[in-house]
Amino acid sequence: MGSAHSDGAALLAAHKILIAGGFGSGKTTLVGAISEVRPLRTEERLTTASVGYDDLSGVGAKTTTTVALDFGRITIGSQLVLYLFGLPGQERFSFLWDELAYGALGVVILADVRRLTDCFPSVNYFERRRLPFVVAINCFDNAPRYDPEEVRVALDLDQAVPVMLCDARDVGSVKQVLITLVEAISAAHSRDAARPGRTAVSPRM
């Protein structure tokens, strides 16, 4: 957590937020939709080198993939800036997760119900790191519709983990996901502070 100046005036609280999820779940789209600055993207075209590594079932129209990270920024209200770091979804790029996760306060895990098992690596990883996260079910066109509670059961998530529907292309929908994550982070820190002998400490960017 840090701070940033907006127009040289008010001091803003700044948080590093991760956008995770499986291959083709919409992470790059989400960052691009909400970022108030031109997003940084590290997308490359899928080639024959990805055969046997990238499962295109359900995302056959996808022609590119993130090979390092996506980056964007969004200001919420008058005192909060979120720096968004989109993680590569494929397992072969998972060595980058430790570096990108350093200093993060929370995570949005995008879920694609057509390939829901792709969420498990992200869920398991961030549960081990004890980072607060929300699961956002990206409502792709022509994808089956499931109630968030059905997805919670399928992913074996704790009741404290928010699960919600979203459209990664829609600014308002993405903003609500991020607000829900900020609220989940605050609630997690409050729970930690209330535990005997525990002091909630916010990691720094």
C-alpha positions in Angstrom: 0.0 0.0 0.0 1.3 3.4 -0.8 0.2 6.9 -1.9 -0.1 9.0 -5.0 -0.8 12.6 -5.8 -3.7 13.5 -8.1 -3.2 16.8 -10.0 -0.6 17.7 -7.4 -3.3 18.0 -4.7 -5.0 15.4 -2.5 -3.0 12.5 -1.2 -4.6 9.2 -2.4 -4.4 5.8 -0.9 -2.9 3.4 -3.5 -3.4 -0.4 -3.6 -1.9 -3.1 -5.8 -4.7 -5.4 -7.0 -4.2 -8.6 -9.0 -6.4 -9.9 -11.8 -6.1 -13.7 -12.0 -8.0 -16.6 -13.6 -7.6 -19.2 -16.3 -6.5 -18.8 -19.9 -9.0 -16.8 -21.8 -11.1 -15.8 -18.8 -11.1 -12.1 -19.7 -8.3 -10.6 -17.6 -6.9 -8.4 -20.4 -10.4 -7.3 -21.4 -11.2 -6.3 -17.7 -8.0 -4.3 -17.3 -8.5 -2.5 -20.6 -12.2 -1.8 -19.9 -11.6 -0.1 -16.5 -8.2 1.5 -16.8 -8.2 5.3 -16.9 -4.8 5.3 -18.5 -3.7 3.4 -21.6 -3.2 -0.1 -20.3 0.1 -1.9 -20.7 -0.4 -5.2 -22.4 2.1 -8.0 -23.2 0.0 -10.1 -25.6 1.5 -12.3 -28.2 -0.2 -14.2 -31.0 -0.8 -17.9 -30.4 1.4 -20.0 -32.6 2.0 -23.7 -33.2 4.4 -23.5 -30.2 1.4 -23.4 -27.9 0.0 -26.7 -29.2 -0.2 -29.1 -26.3 0.1 -26.3 -23.8 -2.9 -24.0 -24.3 -6.3 -25.6 -24.2 -8.5 -23.7 -26.7 -11.7 -25.6 -26.0 -14.4 -23.1 -25.4 -12.3 -20.1 -26.5 -11.6 -21.1 -30.1 -11.8 -17.5 -31.3 -8.9 -16.5 -29.1 -5.8 -15.6 -31.1 -3.5 -14.0 -28.5 -2.3 -14.6 -25.0 -0.7 -12.6 -22.2 2.9 -13.7 -21.7 3.9 -11.4 -18.8 1.3 -9.0 -17.4 -1.4 -6.5 -18.0 -1.3 -3.2 -16.1 -3.9 -0.5 -15.6 -5.0 2.1 -13.1 -8.4 3.3 -11.8 -9.3 6.0 -9.3 -12.3 5.2 -7.2 -13.9 8.1 -5.3 -11.7 10.9 -4.2 -9.1 9.0 -2.1 -8.5 5.6 -3.6 -6.3 4.5 -6.5 -6.1 0.9 -7.6 -3.1 -0.4 -9.7 -4.3 -3.4 -11.6 -1.9 -6.2 -12.5 -3.3 -8.9 -14.7 -1.5 -12.3 -14.3 -0.9 -14.7 -17.2 -3.3 -17.6 -16.9 -1.3 -20.5 -18.3 0.5 -22.8 -15.9 3.7 -22.4 -17.8 3.8 -18.8 -16.8 3.1 -19.4 -13.1 6.7 -18.7 -12.1 5.7 -15.0 -12.6 3.0 -15.1 -10.0 5.3 -14.9 -7.0 6.9 -11.7 -8.3 3.7 -10.0 -9.4 1.9 -11.0 -6.1 4.5 -9.2 -4.0 2.8 -6.3 -2.1 -0.7 -7.0 -3.5 -3.6 -6.4 -1.1 -6.2 -8.5 -2.9 -7.2 -10.4 -6.0 -10.0 -10.6 -8.5 -10.2 -14.2 -9.9 -12.2 -14.2 -13.1 -14.2 -17.4 -13.7 -15.4 -18.7 -17.1 -18.1 -21.3 -16.4 -17.3 -23.1 -19.6 -13.8 -23.9 -18.2 -14.5 -23.6 -14.4 -11.7 -26.0 -13.4 -9.2 -23.4 -14.8 -10.0 -21.4 -11.6 -8.6 -23.9 -9.2 -4.9 -23.0 -9.6 -5.6 -19.4 -8.8 -8.0 -20.2 -5.9 -5.5 -22.6 -4.3 -2.6 -20.2 -4.8 -4.2 -17.2 -3.2 -5.8 -19.3 -0.4 -2.3 -20.4 0.5 -1.0 -16.9 0.5 -4.0 -15.8 2.6 -4.8 -12.9 0.2 -8.4 -11.7 0.2 -10.0 -12.4 -3.2 -13.4 -12.2 -5.0 -14.5 -14.6 -7.7 -16.1 -12.7 -10.6 -18.0 -14.9 -13.0 -17.4 -13.4 -16.5 -20.7 -13.6 -18.4 -19.6 -14.5 -21.9 -22.1 -14.4 -24.7 -23.8 -17.8 -25.2 -22.1 -19.2 -22.1 -24.4 -21.2 -19.6 -25.8 -19.2 -16.8 -25.2 -20.3 -13.2 -26.1 -18.8 -9.9 -23.1 -17.5 -8.0 -23.9 -19.9 -5.1 -23.6 -22.8 -7.5 -20.2 -21.6 -8.5 -19.2 -21.2 -4.9 -20.1 -24.8 -4.2 -18.3 -26.1 -7.3 -15.1 -24.2 -6.3 -15.5 -25.2 -2.6 -15.2 -21.6 -1.5 -15.6 -20.2 2.0 -18.7 -18.2 2.7 -16.6 -15.2 3.4 -15.4 -15.1 -0.3 -17.6 -12.9 -2.4 -18.8 -14.5 -5.7 -20.6 -12.3 -8.2 -21.6 -12.1 -11.9 -19.7 -9.5 -14.0 -19.2 -8.5 -17.6 -15.5 -7.8 -18.1 -16.3 -5.5 -21.0 -18.5 -3.2 -19.0 -17.0 -0.4 -16.9 -19.8 -0.2 -14.4 -19.7 -4.0 -13.8 -16.0 -4.1 -13.4 -16.0 -1.1 -11.0 -18.6 -2.9 -8.8 -16.3 -6.0 -8.7 -13.4 -3.8 -7.6 -15.5 -2.1 -4.9 -16.6 -5.5 -3.6 -12.9 -6.5 -3.4 -11.9 -3.4 -1.5 -14.7 -4.2 1.0 -13.5 -7.8 1.3 -10.0 -6.6 2.0 -11.2 -4.3 4.7 -13.3 -7.0 6.3 -10.4 -9.5 6.2 -8.1 -7.0 7.9 -10.8 -6.4 10.6 -11.1 -10.1 11.2 -7.3 -10.4 11.5 -7.1 -7.5 13.9 -9.8 -9.1 16.1 -7.9 -12.3 16.5 -6.1 -12.7 19.9 -2.4 -12.0 19.6 -2.8 -10.9 15.9 -2.1 -7.5 14.4 -3.3 -6.8 10.9 -0.4 -5.4 8.8 -1.0 -4.2 5.3 1.7 -5.2 2.9 3.3 -2.3 1.0 3.8 -1.9 -2.7 
